[in-house]
C-alpha cells in the first residue's frame, strides 16, 4: 500500500495505464456509437498515452531549479506529452484531464487522499472547459462522478480515495446509456468513459498492488449493424480535422468562434504557456480548407491530419482483407531499387494526383499505403487517396518526408495485423526515424546556422540547416554525430548521384570509431542534389 503518489508511482501509473489500455483497445474501439462508422477511441487513447509515456522516457529525472515537486514534474511531463500526441476527441479530452490533474497536484508536497480528490476535480473542470458543447453521458460525466466521490470520501487515505473514485467512475459509466440515446440504441456504454475507468483501475492497482480491473458493463441489447461510429458529433459532418497550433490565447478565442460555425465536436486545448502556447485543435467539419485556414489565421498550425468518416466504413473487428500494397514516391535509381526490393510500387518524384492514383489502382489491392517522402507530395497523395475511395480502394497516407523514413516504415509492415494497426505501426516507425540531407549551397542566404555562400556544404536536419561547412565528408560526419547525440541505434546512409567515391565508407568508418555500438547501413541512392541522405533510428 502506498500512502502518497510519489514520482515513482506516477511513472508506474503511466506505464501500467498504457498497458491496460492496450489490453482493452479492441473492446473500447467497438464501443463508439453514432451513425457513421469509426471505432477508434481505444486506438486514440493508446496513442495519446503512448506519447505521454515517451515524454516521461525522454526525461532524465532532472528537476528545474524552481517549480514543481518531483511527482508534479512527472505529472506535467505526462500531461504535456499527452497534449502533443493527443489523437481524436477522446485523446484531447484525456490530455486535459491529465493537465488539470497535474496543475492541482504539482504544488502539493505530498499527494494523499484529499489531494487526489482535488486533482480529480481539477481534471474534470479542465475537461469540461475544453469542450465547446459538453454532453452528459460521455467521459465528462465519468470523470465528474469520480471527482465527486473522491471529495465525498473526505479522507487522506490515498488507496481508499482512489478505490472510491474508480468505483464511482464504473457506476457512472454503466449509467451513460440512460443519458445518451445513441448509446442506449446500440446497447453499449461510452467508449471514452470506459478508457478513463481503465486508467483509474490502473491507479488503484499501483497504489494497492491488487488487480482492480473491472469488465465493461455487458450490452443491454444486441447492437444493430452499422452503429459503430465516430467518437462524438452528428453525421452531418464528413471530416475530422486535427492539428497542433502555436498561437496567442487571444487568437485562439477567435479560432474557437470560427470553428464553432463550421462544424461540431470542437475541442481546443492548450499547454498553459504564455504568451505563445501550443494548442491541440479537434473539430468535425465539411469544409476542411476553411478549418485549416482558420488555424493559419490564428497562428502556426502543424501536424495537420484529416480523416474522412466515409473511409472508415468497415467494421473495426472484421477480418483482414487480402490484397495490400505500398506505393512509394522516389527520386533516384538506387532508392527505387530499395523500395522495389521491399515489394513497393515506385512512382517517380513530383507526381500528379492522376499518376499516384494510377499507381494505386495498378497494384490491384483493396488496401494501399502511400509514402510520399516529401511535404509537397503529401497533399497530392491525400488527394489521390480521396479519389481512390471512388474505386473501392482504401488508401492511407503515411506522411514521410524522406526516403529513409519510408524505409523504416516498410521494415515494420506486417500483413497479419489489421490494416489500420499496420498503418499506425508504419507511421510510428517513420516518425521515430530522424532524417538529414547534405547538399551544396547554390546562393548566399541567411540560415538558422548562420550565413552561407555558394559552394558551402549545408547539413539540413528535418528541413532546417543545422551545420555549414567547407568539406563534404567532414560535414557529413559532423551531422551524424549531432544526430546520434540525441540517441540512436542504427544509421542509414544513401549516397547521391554526385557523391564522391568513398563518401559513405568514410562516414561508416567515422561512426565505427565514435559510436562503436551503432549499426550502419549504406546504399547507393542515386538521388540528385543531395550527395548524402541520413536516417537515424
N, C-alpha and C positions, 0 to 999 in steps of 0.2 A: 504494500500500500504506500502511495506517495501522498504526503500532506501538502506539497506545493508543486506547481507546474514550473519546473526549472528549465533551463535551456536544453539540457539533455532530453528531458521529457518532451519538450516541444519538437525536437528533431525526430524522436521516436514516433510521436503522433503523426507527423507529416509522412514518414515512411510507411507506417502501418495503415494510415488512412488511404494512401495511394495504392498499397497492395490490396486493401479491401475493395476499393472502387474497381480495380482491375478484375477482381473475382466476380463482382456483381455487374460488370459493364454491360454484358449482353442482356441481362434481366432489365436493367434500367433503360437501355436503348428501346426495349419493346414496350415501355410504359408511355411513350409520347402519344398524346391524343389531341387531334384536331383534324379537319377533313383532308389535309394534304400529307402524304407520307413523308417522313423524315427519319425519325427513330435514331437520334444521335446524341441524346442527353448524356448517357453513360460515357460515350466516347469523348464528348466535350469536357465532362468533369475530369476524366482521366488525363486528358491533355493539359487541362488547366492546372491540375495539381502536380503533374509531371514538371511543368515549368516552375512551380513553387519549389519542388524538390531540387531541381537543378540550381536554382538561386541559392539554396542552402548549401549545396555541394560546392559551389564556387567560393563560398565564404571560407576564410582561413582562420575563423574563430578569433578575429581581431576586432575589438570594440573601438568605436570612435572615442576621442578624448573626452567628449561630453555628450550626453544624450541618453539613450535608453539603457535599461538594465540588460543583462545577458539574455534573459528569456525574452525581453522586449525586442532586442536586436534580432533574435531568431524569428520571432513572430513577424516583424516588419520585413525581413527578407522573404518570408513565405508570402506575405500579402503583396509585396512588390512583384515577385516572380509570378504570382497568380494573375495579377493585373496585366502584365506584359504578355502573358501566354494564354489569357482567357479566350476560350472558344465558345461561341454561341451564347444565347441568352442566359443559360444556366451557369456557364463558366464566368460570365461577367458578374452576375449576382453573387456567386460564391466568392469571387475576389473581393467584393465589397463587404461581405460578412467577415472575411478574414481581416480586411483592413480595419473595420470598426472594432473587431476583437483586439487587434494589435494596438490600436490607438489607446484603448482603455487600459489594457494590461501592461503596456510598456513601462509606464511610470510607477507602477506598484512594486514596492520592494519584494513582495512575495505573493504569488497568485494562489490564494486559498479559496474556500467556497464562495464567500461573498464577492471576492474579486472576480471569480469566474462568472458569477451571475451578472455582474456589471459589464463584463466583457461581452457576454452573450447579448445583453440588451443593446450595447453599443453596436454590435454587429447587425442586429435586427434593424435598428434605426438607420444605419448606413444602407442596408439593402432596400428598405422602403423608400429612402430618399433617392436612390439611384434610378428607380423605375418611374417613368413618366406617368403611367396609369396603373398603379398597383392593383392586383387582382387577388382576392382571397381564394383559398383552395390550392395555393401554389407553395413553393419553397418559402415564400414570405410568411405565410401562415404557420408553417412548421417551425421556423426559427423564432418567431414571436412566441409560440407556445413553449418552446424550450427555455427562452429567457424568462418568461413569466413564472414557470415552475421553479426555476433556479432561484429567482428572487423570493418566491413564497417560502422556500425551504429555510431561508434566513439563518444559515449556519456557515461556519468556516470549515466544516468537514468537506474537503475537496472531493473525495471519491463519492460521498453521498450526494453532493450537489450535481456532479456530473451524471450520476445514475438517474437522478430525478429528471434532469433535463433531457436525457436520452429517452426515457420512458414517455415523457410528455410529448416529445417530438414524434415518437412512433404512434402515439394515440392521435395526435393531430393529423398525421399522415393518413391514418385509417379513416378519418372523417372528411378528407378532401373531396371524395366523390359527392358528398352531400352539399358541397359548396360550388362545385363546377359541374354543370350538367354534362359537358363533354366527357368528363371522367366517368360519371355515372353510366352514360350510354355505352361506353366501352368496357365498363367493369374493371377499371384499374385505378390505382392511386397516382398522385402526382410524381412525375419522374424526378424533377429536381429535389423535391422534398425527400424522396427515397434516398437520393445521393447524400443529402445532409444527414439523414439518420445513420447511414453507414459511417460517416465521419465521426459522429458523436459516439457511436458504439466503439469505434476505434480508440477514441479518447478514454472511454471508460476502461477499455482493456489495458491501455498504457498505464493508467493510474492504479488499477487494482490487480493486474496480472491475470485477470479472469476473462475468458471469452464471453463477450456480451452481445454478439451479433444476433439480431432478430430477423427472421424472414419477412419479406414484404407481405402485407395483408393479402389473402387469396382473392382472386377475381370474384366479383359479385354476380357476374353473368358471363356467358360466352362473349368474347369480343368480336364484333362484326368485322368482316373483311374490310380493308381499306380505311380503317380508322386510326391506324398507327400514323403519327403525324409530327409536324413541326412542334417545337417546344412551346411556343406561345403565339398569339396573334391569330387573326382570321385568315381564311383562304382568299381574301380579296387581293392580297399582295403576293407577287410571284417570286420575289428575290429576297434573300437575306444578304445584307451588306454589313461588313465589319472591318474596322481599321483602327490602328493606333494613330494618335494625333498629338503633336506638340503644339500647345496653344496657351494663351492667357485665359483665365477664368471668365473674363468679360466676354471674350469672343465665343466661348463655349456656350454661354447663355443664349446668344443669338443662334448658334448651331442647333441647340435643342429646339428652339422655336421653329426653325426652318425644317428640321427633320420631322417634327411632330405634324406638320402639314402634309408631309409626303407619304407617311405610312404609319405603321403601328409597331408594337413590341420594341419601343425605343428605350434603350438603356445607355446612358453616358456616364462613365465613372472615371475619376482621376486619382492620381497618387498623392495629392495634397501639397505638392511642391509649388512654391511661388517665386517670382511672378509667372514663370512659364512652367507648366506641368505636363505630364504625359497622361493622355486620356484614352480609354478604350470605348469605342463607339459601336453600337449594335442597333440595327433597325431593319424592319421588313418594308420593302417598297416595290413599286412597279418601275419607277424611273431611277435606274442605277446611276446614270450620269449626273442627275440632279443631286443625289445624295453625296456622291464623291465631290462634286463642285461645291457643295455646302461645306464640306470638310476643308477644301482648299481655301475657301473664303475665310475660314476661322483660323487656320494655321498650316501646319505641315503634316498631311496625312501620309502614312506608310503602312506596310504590311496589309494592303487592301485585299480583302477576299470577298468574292461574290458567289453565292450558291443559288442556283435556280431550283425551286422546290419540285418542279415537274421532273427534274432529272433524278429525284430521289424516290421514284415510284415503286421500285422493287421492294419486297419485304426484306427488312434487315436480317431476318433469321433464315431467309431462303437459301437454297443450295447454291454453291458456287457455279456460275455459268461458264461452260467450257468456251475456250476461244478468247485468249487475252493477247495483247500485243503492246509494244512500246514503239513510239515514233520519236526520234531524236533529231534536232537540228544541229548540223555540224559543218564547220568550215575547216578543211584540211584533210588530205587523203589518209594520213595515218590515224587521225581521230575517227574518221568514218570507218576505217577498218576495225578499230577497237569496238565501236558500237555494234557493227555488224557481227563481230565475234560474240557479242553478248545477246545476239538474237533480235536486235532492234532494227526497225526500218529507218534509214537515214535520209534526211531531206537536206539539200544544200542550204547554206546560210542565207538569211534575209528572204525567207519565202513569203509568198502571198497567202491570204486565207484560203484561196482555192487550192493552191499547191499542198498546203498542210491537210486540207480536207481530203484531197485525192489520196494522199499518203495514208491517212487514217482508214479510208474505205478500202484501199488496196490490201490492207492486212487481212481483211475478211473476218476480223474478230469483233465480238459484241462488246468488249470492254477494252479500252485503249488508254494508255498513259502517254501524255505528250511532255517531253522535256525540251523547253525552248532554248536554254543556255544563253539567253540574252534578254535584257529588260524590255527592249522594243519588240522582240518577237513574242514575248509573253502575251501582250494584248492581241496579237494576231492568232496565237494559239487558243486563247479564250473564245475568240470569235469563231474559229473553226470548230471548237467543242460545241458551241451552241448550234451551229449548222448540222453537225453530225447527229444531234439528237433527232432531227427530222428523218434520218435514215435508220432509226432504232439503235444507234450506237452510243453507248455511254462513254464519254471521254472525260478524264480528269487531267488537269494541267498541274504538274509539279513545278513550281517557279524556280528552276535552276538558272543561275546567272553565268555559269562557266562549265565547260566540258568536264572538268574534274568533279564537279558536283553531280553531274549526270552519271559518271562512272560509279560514284559512291552509291547513288540511288539504285542503279541497275544491279549492283552487287548484292543488295538485300532482297531482291524480288523473290517471292515465294508463292507459287501457284496454288499451294494448298490452303493459303489464307483466303478469307473473304476479300473481294476486290477492294472494298473501301479500306479495310485494315492494311492491305498491301500498299495502297497509295499513301496512307499515313506513315507507314514504315519507310517508304522511299523518300517522302518529304522530310522526315526526321533525319534520315541519313544524309540527304543533300544539305539540310540546314546545319548539320554538325560538321560539314566539310568547309573549312575556310579556304579561300582561294586568292591567288595573286597573279598578276600579269607583269611581265618585264618587257619594256619596249624602249625605243629611242624617241626623244622629243623632236618634233618637226618644226617648232617655232618657239619663240620666247613666251613665257607665261608665268603667272604667279600661282603657285600651287600650295597645298596645305603644308608641304615640306619646305617651302621657300621658292625663290625664283629659279627658273630653268632656262637654258639656252638651247638652240638647235643642236642636235647630236648628243645631248646629255642622256644618260641612261636613267629611266624612270621605273620605279617599282611601285605598282599600284596594288594595294591590299583592299579587296572588296570594293573596287571602284575609286578609291581615293589614293592620291600619291603620298606614299609614306617615306620613300627614300629617293634621293637624287645622287647619281654617281657618274664617274667617267669611265670605269672599267666594267664591262658587261658581266664577266664571271664573278668579280668581287661583289657587285650589286646583287646578283642572283643569290650568292651565298649569304649576304647580309639580310636579305628579305626572308630567307628560310630561317635564319637564326631568330629574327624578330618574331616570326610566327610561332616557331617552336617554343619560344619563351613563354607563350601562353598555354603550353601543353600540346601534346600530340604524340601519336604512336606510329603513324605511317605518313610518308611523304610521296606524292605522285608528281612526276616531272614530265611535261610534254614539250618536246623540242620543236620549235617553229621551223618553217621552210628556210629561213635565213640564219638559223642558229649556226655558229661556228662549230667545226668538228671538235668533239671532246667537251662541249659545254656541260652536258648532263653528267658525264664521267667526273668532271671536276667538282660539280656540286655534290654528287654522291660521295666522293672521297672526303669532302669537307664535312658532310653530315656524319660520316663514319668516325671522324676524329672528334668532333664536338658533341655529337649526340649518339653514342655507340649503341644505344638500345632502341633506336628509331629505325624502322624498316623503310627502305627507299625502293620505289618502282619508277623506272624511266622508259619512255616510249617516244618514237618519232611521231610527232603530231602533224607536222606539215602545215600548221596554221600560218597565215600571213600576218605581218605587222608585229607579232609578239614572238621574239626568239625563245621565250620560255613561259609556260603556264605552270603554276604550282598549286597543289592541293594538299591540305593538312587535315588528317583525320585522327 
